[in-house]
Structures are given as C-alpha cells and as structure tokens.
Amino acid sequence: MLVSDNQQTYVDLTIGKDIHADSRFLIGSISKTITATLVMRAVDQQKLTLEDDITDYLNIVTEYPITIAQLLNHTSGILAPKSPSLNARSQFIPGSQFNYSNYGYKLLGDILSQSYQVPYAELVNLFAKQYQLDISADVGEITDLYAQQPRLVRGFMEQQQQRVLLDEFTIDNGFIAFGAMQASSQGIAAFIDGLTQQQFLSAASLQAMTSPSAKRPHRWGELNYGYGLQISQQPGLVEYSHTGYLPGYISAMLYYPQAQLSVVILENTSWDLDNMERVFGLHDKIRQAIRNQLKTDE
C-alpha cells in the first residue's frame, strides 16, 4: 500500500512473501483508467473524437449507433457477440443507462490499435516508456510471465477455502485494455500524479475524464462515473477512484484533488466473491479512514 502526495510519502507498506516495494501486480480494472487516458490522448492528437461512431473503426455491426464516449462511461449497452459472425446486440438504447462493460473497454483498445496501427499492448508500453511509468502491458500465459518477469508477484485464488496459485490464465491485447496491465504501487502513484497534473492530457481532456457523465451503482453507494474514473463528490471532499478484481489480484486507486493525495492498494490474492466483506473490507476501511481524516483536516 502506498499513500503519498506530490511532496512526500506517508505510507509505503509491503506485506507478504516475496513482495517488495518495487513488486508488480496485475492491476485489474485500474487498467480502464489508463485506457481512457490513452483515448483522450488520441482525442488531443486528433486521431478520433468522442462522438465518433465505433463502427468507423471496427468491423462490427451494432443494433444502434454507439459513440466512443458511450464506451468510456459504460452507457453503450453493447453486448459481446457470441461469435465473430454475429452482430453486436444491445441491452438498451445507448446513453440511457449505465452497465459496467469489460467488452466496451476491449473495443476501446481495438479502436486505439486501429488508430495508431500498433497492437494495443505496444501502445501502452510506449506510453509508459515516454513518461517513465512503472507500468507495462504483457501478453501471454501467466506462468510464462512469472518466469520471465521476476518482479511480477504470483497471484493466488481461493478455491474450496484453499489459497491456490493462479497458473492457468491467458492475457491478450483485449484483456490488457480492460483489466490485465501490470504495475507497481509507485507506477500507479506516478500515473495518478501525471494525469492530474496534466502531463498526459490537455486541460479540456482531463476535465472531460473527471466530469460526471453517468451514475454507477456501487458498494460505496451511488457514484458518478466520468471516463474511466469513478467520482465521489461531497461538500469539501472530491474523490476520483477505480478498483479492480481479477483472478489472483485485487486493487484500488484513490485520489483526493484538494489534498493532492494518492492511495494505491495492490494485493495478490483474490478471495471468493461470495463474501464481499472479506474481499473488499480492508480496502473499504482504509478508504473510510482516509476520508474521515481529510474531512477532519478541512
């Protein structure tokens, strides 16, 4: 866990066997925030616009017109076709509802790949290299990645009340876009700092990312959602966040703009979702303690 602002680090805590300050984890849906950032960079570079229809870039047939913006804020309603030959169906008229969609972010990765004419993982790695972020996108079998990358912490799952190694898991470019990037806690903190300090995006694009454009039901209560970011707005306390869960890993990223405070939590065990308190309880208690302290400081 890392708690820091742009001047100092308050908490830099590592617990567990073979886990170090520079260890890397799969970051789950925090990957979506990075994908959304790359989409907004493409907007700044005039590679695309938010109102473009996704069929301008993808070889798919949709039931309704769907914009890039609707993929970003999970209001597209698009469903993954059951086979490549079938049309993409919709759950609802795009823009009318929120429905969290990994498939929608997979399509954003495809759109970016088409726009830049490079595989999506390569695009992420070029971005990370440009800004010296300890973040990467690596495709392949998880056991091969463990062997090739000493800093990648092995992930564990809960099966029949036993903690077992994640050893059957394939990462491809589509998975990278919505949930399978790698990073250290320092890498995520540096990404948050670069994003919020406008190192990556124009002021207009950052404003678009952090402006509410949908409502997301969440265990924390109803949250606003921008582009790849959850937004909680209360008097005197604004919070941008994303969380992640995938086999072997759980993650949380929080940022409080008034205090310029970042919180990053990365874990290498995915507990059974039948007990949500056990899975996310520690993260939620840390979040609440920080929010209470920030309210007290006002």
Order of alpha helices (4+ residues) and beta strands (2+ residues): beta-beta-beta-alpha-alpha-alpha-alpha-beta-beta-alpha-beta-beta-beta-alpha-beta-alpha-alpha-beta-beta-beta-beta-beta-beta-beta-alpha
